[in-house]
Amino acid sequence: MNFSKRTTVEQIEEGTQLSPKFNQDGLIPCVTSASESGEVLMLGYMNNEALVKTIETGEAHYWSRSRKMLWHKGANSGLVQHVVEMRIDDDQDAIWLRVSVAGNGASCHVGYKSCFYRQVLVGEATKVSAHNPRNALIFTENTKTFDPMDVYGDVQNPTQL
Amino acid sequence: MNFSKRTTVEQIEEGTQLSPKFNQDGLIPCVTSASESGEVLMLGYMNNEALVKTIETGEAHYWSRSRKMLWHKGANSGLVQHVVEMRIDDDQDAIWLRVSVAGNGASCHVGYKSCFYRQVLVGEATKVSAHNPRNALIFTENTKTFDPMDVYGDVQNPTQL
């Protein structure tokens, strides 16, 4: 699949041609949310091939930056993300996927449903005396949906320092 | 505000210390969604200062990559984003803001409510005979919420080719 060339701001913002912009690493960021709850599940990255595969199959594909390979989400864990809707933003340098997740509905390698399982207090909430900004995260999911060891075994953890 | 150093995967994924990872450009991507509808409004980027300002004030601040400056969203347009909840992801290299937007609720410089105002057909929907993948975007918002000329005047459009 060949995407249209980016020629004018008007074409990119107001047109109906798909003209994605990949960054200096050849990637476009992708926000993935649960289609029913609206909860953001993860922020991933797609290269050209992953974007094309996602469009062609209707299942989310990403570029794994840690493993440096095409990543068909759920191919190992069974937690495939079925795309309910794909959108692209104004300057076409970001993708939004609304998905329904197979199996137990989890999308996070740590075992939680969403990768965003911790809250950061902001504004007035930070002004209480006990607040320590260096120790400020609050878990929003109390229990893991699955045990990563069961699903991934000894596959290397993708988190990098 | 000093963030905790990133020392171990367990600390980053399972701990309560805020240890954000900024990329090679000193930025962390930020998904911003409407707190009530769950609609994703924009994908922005924060540098250290923007993240600290957002935490301290409870209003979304970003780093404008086009203008290369700290960007208090809504400072010019009045469309301030009040943070209802901030979250951070497993490896702490992405932020999610749930916001309520002042004024008419719009967040997109083109005049739409969400920057993601166009849909991309995927999967089975692409297999109909009339589908042309190079001309494939479908508008999801029929009318603009505001006229960008009224709000921004002749400020340079941030979209880059």
Interface residues (C-beta under 8 A of the other chain):
Chain A: M1 N2 F3 S4 R6 T7 T8 V9 I12 E13 E14 G15 T16 Q17 L18 P29 V31 S33 S37 G38 E39 V40 M42 L43 T54 I55 E56 T57 G58 E59 V83 E85 M86 R87 I88 D89 D90 D91 A94 I95 W96 C108 H109 V110 Y112 C115 F116 Y117 R118 Q119 V120 L121 V122 G123 E124 T126 P133 R134 N135 A136 L137 I138 F139 T140 N157 P158 T159 Q160 L161
Chain B: M1 N2 F3 S4 R6 T7 T8 V9 I12 E13 E14 G15 T16 Q17 L18 P29 V31 S33 S37 G38 E39 V40 M42 L43 T54 I55 E56 T57 G58 E59 V83 E85 M86 R87 I88 D89 D90 D91 A94 I95 W96 C108 H109 V110 Y112 C115 F116 Y117 R118 Q119 V120 L121 V122 G123 E124 T126 P133 R134 N135 A136 L137 I138 F139 T140 N157 P158 T159 Q160 L161
